[in-house]
Amino acid sequence: MALSFVIPKDQYGKHKPTSLKSTENDEKVLAKIIKQQGKQGRKVEAYNFSKKEMEAFRYRMNDGG
């Protein structure tokens, strides 16, 4: 399993975390990934979570940034 955070095009640049240049084409990249995974018989699904569940990932994201 892999988690990817995608900034919707209509939210790009609305505030600091969504203003990174690398997030501008998130939806296009996601569409390519979905297509590629579909060709391999895999399905990309949305993962619904609460902010509390993501707390464990905060430190990993900060370390990677």
C-alpha positions as a printed NumPy array, in Angstrom:
array([[  0.   ,   0.   ,   0.   ],
       [  1.156,   3.517,  -0.742],
       [ -0.361,   6.814,   0.316],
       [ -0.221,   9.832,  -1.955],
       [ -1.576,  13.246,  -1.147],
       [ -3.143,  14.967,  -4.141],
       [ -3.97 ,  18.664,  -4.21 ],
       [ -7.081,  19.203,  -6.346],
       [ -6.494,  21.751,  -9.115],
       [ -9.107,  24.114,  -7.674],
       [ -7.254,  24.147,  -4.331],
       [ -3.768,  24.748,  -5.753],
       [ -2.216,  27.905,  -4.352],
       [ -4.997,  28.606,  -1.843],
       [ -2.621,  28.47 ,   1.115],
       [  1.025,  27.707,   1.806],
       [  0.904,  23.86 ,   1.821],
       [ -0.868,  23.83 ,  -1.559],
       [  1.382,  26.443,  -3.154],
       [  4.382,  24.208,  -3.81 ],
       [  5.149,  24.14 ,  -7.519],
       [  5.366,  20.34 ,  -7.379],
       [  1.658,  20.094,  -6.436],
       [  0.373,  22.051,  -9.421],
       [ -0.137,  18.982, -11.632],
       [ -1.18 ,  16.47 ,  -8.962],
       [ -4.47 ,  15.609, -10.676],
       [ -2.748,  14.949, -14.021],
       [ -0.143,  12.737, -12.362],
       [ -2.843,  10.854, -10.459],
       [ -4.78 ,  10.236, -13.696],
       [ -1.657,   8.713, -15.271],
       [ -1.101,   6.497, -12.242],
       [ -4.714,   5.311, -12.27 ],
       [ -4.447,   4.466, -15.975],
       [ -1.143,   2.619, -15.514],
       [ -2.401,   0.645, -12.522],
       [ -5.594,  -0.241, -14.39 ],
       [ -3.539,  -1.771, -17.196],
       [ -1.911,  -3.996, -14.568],
       [ -5.285,  -5.035, -13.144],
       [ -4.896,  -2.884, -10.049],
       [ -7.25 ,  -0.276,  -8.676],
       [ -6.355,   3.04 ,  -7.06 ],
       [ -8.829,   3.883,  -4.331],
       [ -9.429,   6.898,  -2.156],
       [ -8.515,   6.375,   1.478],
       [-10.754,   8.173,   3.935],
       [ -9.074,   9.043,   7.189],
       [ -9.331,  11.328,  10.159],
       [ -6.668,  13.857,  11.077],
       [ -5.995,  11.852,  14.237],
       [ -5.093,   8.779,  12.154],
       [ -2.566,  10.824,  10.19 ],
       [ -0.684,  12.024,  13.273],
       [  1.689,   9.041,  13.06 ],
       [  2.719,  10.108,   9.556],
       [  3.426,  13.748,  10.425],
       [  6.934,  13.074,  11.675],
       [  7.758,  10.927,   8.664],
       [  6.592,  13.673,   6.317],
       [  8.595,  16.3  ,   8.192],
       [ 11.717,  14.121,   8.073],
       [ 11.315,  13.579,   4.342],
       [ 10.766,  17.233,   3.5  ]])
